[in-house]
């Protein structure tokens, strides 16, 4: 099962458009179930998941657990991807200080 992880600082009142940009599985190489997990270092961080043209998670507040996501505790959303679909995960910081985001995206191929 392919997994993509990302740890980054999101500056105050900014948005990161796609944390998966340039990663090997940014575009699904086969039909898959995509699962998103995430945490932040403080409250005020929001996340979105788009697969192809489908919005799976839209601007959802994520846990301020300040650690790498635990499975299944930090589950955010799940959706289906067809071969060639772009998987886009965006982050938005709603606070006046930088927040570190830790994310994990699992892709489970389906037959």
KEVEX-595961 format. One line per field, with one value per residue (C-alpha): residue number from 1; residue in three letters; x, y, z. Coordinates in steps of 0.25 Angstrom, whole numbers, plus 5000, padded with zeros to 4 digits. Last residue first. Example, Ala and Ser with C-alpha at 12.3 -4.5 7.8 and 13.67 -1.06 7.14 Angstrom:
! KEVEX-595961
num: 2 | 1
residu: SER | ALA
east: 5055 | 5049
north: 4996 | 4982
up: 5029 | 5031
This chain:
! KEVEX-595961
num: 111 | 110 | 109 | 108 | 107 | 106 | 105 | 104 | 103 | 102 | 101 | 100 | 99 | 98 | 97 | 96 | 95 | 94 | 93 | 92 | 91 | 90 | 89 | 88 | 87 | 86 | 85 | 84 | 83 | 82 | 81 | 80 | 79 | 78 | 77 | 76 | 75 | 74 | 73 | 72 | 71 | 70 | 69 | 68 | 67 | 66 | 65 | 64 | 63 | 62 | 61 | 60 | 59 | 58 | 57 | 56 | 55 | 54 | 53 | 52 | 51 | 50 | 49 | 48 | 47 | 46 | 45 | 44 | 43 | 42 | 41 | 40 | 39 | 38 | 37 | 36 | 35 | 34 | 33 | 32 | 31 | 30 | 29 | 28 | 27 | 26 | 25 | 24 | 23 | 22 | 21 | 20 | 19 | 18 | 17 | 16 | 15 | 14 | 13 | 12 | 11 | 10 | 9 | 8 | 7 | 6 | 5 | 4 | 3 | 2 | 1
residu: UNK | UNK | UNK | UNK | UNK | UNK | UNK | UNK | UNK | UNK | UNK | UNK | UNK | UNK | UNK | UNK | UNK | UNK | UNK | UNK | UNK | UNK | UNK | UNK | UNK | UNK | UNK | UNK | UNK | UNK | UNK | UNK | UNK | UNK | UNK | UNK | UNK | UNK | UNK | UNK | UNK | UNK | UNK | UNK | UNK | UNK | UNK | UNK | UNK | UNK | UNK | UNK | UNK | UNK | UNK | UNK | UNK | UNK | UNK | UNK | UNK | UNK | UNK | UNK | UNK | UNK | UNK | UNK | UNK | UNK | UNK | UNK | UNK | UNK | UNK | UNK | UNK | UNK | UNK | UNK | UNK | UNK | UNK | UNK | UNK | UNK | UNK | UNK | UNK | UNK | UNK | UNK | UNK | UNK | UNK | UNK | UNK | UNK | UNK | UNK | UNK | UNK | UNK | UNK | UNK | UNK | UNK | UNK | UNK | UNK | UNK
east: 4964 | 4965 | 4979 | 4980 | 4986 | 4990 | 4992 | 4999 | 4999 | 5007 | 5004 | 5013 | 5006 | 5011 | 5005 | 4993 | 4983 | 4974 | 4985 | 4980 | 4985 | 4982 | 4982 | 4980 | 4980 | 4980 | 4972 | 4980 | 4974 | 4961 | 4962 | 4952 | 4950 | 4953 | 4954 | 4960 | 4966 | 4975 | 4971 | 4972 | 4984 | 4993 | 4996 | 5010 | 5010 | 5005 | 4991 | 4984 | 4974 | 4969 | 4958 | 4952 | 4953 | 4945 | 4948 | 4944 | 4942 | 4941 | 4947 | 4959 | 4961 | 4960 | 4964 | 4963 | 4970 | 4969 | 4979 | 4974 | 4978 | 4993 | 5004 | 4995 | 4990 | 4986 | 4981 | 4975 | 4971 | 4970 | 4963 | 4970 | 4968 | 4982 | 4994 | 4987 | 4993 | 5000 | 5006 | 5021 | 5021 | 5022 | 5011 | 5005 | 5005 | 4995 | 4990 | 4997 | 4989 | 4993 | 4988 | 5000 | 5011 | 5009 | 5021 | 5022 | 5022 | 5018 | 5015 | 5011 | 5007 | 5006 | 5000
north: 4980 | 4992 | 4998 | 5004 | 5018 | 5024 | 5039 | 5044 | 5058 | 5066 | 5081 | 5090 | 5103 | 5118 | 5129 | 5139 | 5127 | 5122 | 5113 | 5106 | 5093 | 5086 | 5072 | 5069 | 5055 | 5055 | 5044 | 5037 | 5023 | 5025 | 5030 | 5026 | 5034 | 5034 | 5045 | 5051 | 5039 | 5044 | 5032 | 5021 | 5021 | 5031 | 5044 | 5050 | 5058 | 5072 | 5067 | 5079 | 5071 | 5076 | 5086 | 5082 | 5092 | 5082 | 5067 | 5058 | 5068 | 5061 | 5066 | 5056 | 5054 | 5066 | 5066 | 5079 | 5082 | 5093 | 5098 | 5106 | 5098 | 5096 | 5086 | 5080 | 5066 | 5058 | 5045 | 5044 | 5031 | 5028 | 5016 | 5012 | 5010 | 5010 | 5020 | 5030 | 5044 | 5050 | 5036 | 5040 | 5053 | 5066 | 5073 | 5065 | 5077 | 5084 | 5098 | 5102 | 5113 | 5125 | 5133 | 5130 | 5121 | 5106 | 5099 | 5085 | 5070 | 5061 | 5047 | 5038 | 5024 | 5013 | 5000
up: 4969 | 4979 | 4982 | 4996 | 4996 | 5010 | 5012 | 5024 | 5030 | 5040 | 5040 | 5048 | 5051 | 5049 | 5057 | 5055 | 5053 | 5042 | 5036 | 5023 | 5018 | 5004 | 5000 | 4985 | 4980 | 4964 | 4958 | 4947 | 4951 | 4959 | 4973 | 4984 | 4997 | 5011 | 5022 | 5034 | 5042 | 5054 | 5064 | 5054 | 5052 | 5059 | 5052 | 5055 | 5068 | 5073 | 5076 | 5070 | 5063 | 5050 | 5046 | 5033 | 5021 | 5011 | 5012 | 5000 | 4989 | 4976 | 4963 | 4964 | 4978 | 4987 | 5002 | 5010 | 5023 | 5034 | 5045 | 5056 | 5068 | 5070 | 5066 | 5055 | 5052 | 5040 | 5034 | 5020 | 5013 | 4998 | 4993 | 4980 | 4965 | 4959 | 4957 | 4965 | 4962 | 4974 | 4976 | 4973 | 4980 | 4972 | 4978 | 4990 | 5000 | 4990 | 4992 | 5004 | 5010 | 5019 | 5031 | 5039 | 5032 | 5030 | 5035 | 5029 | 5031 | 5020 | 5018 | 5005 | 5007 | 4996 | 5000
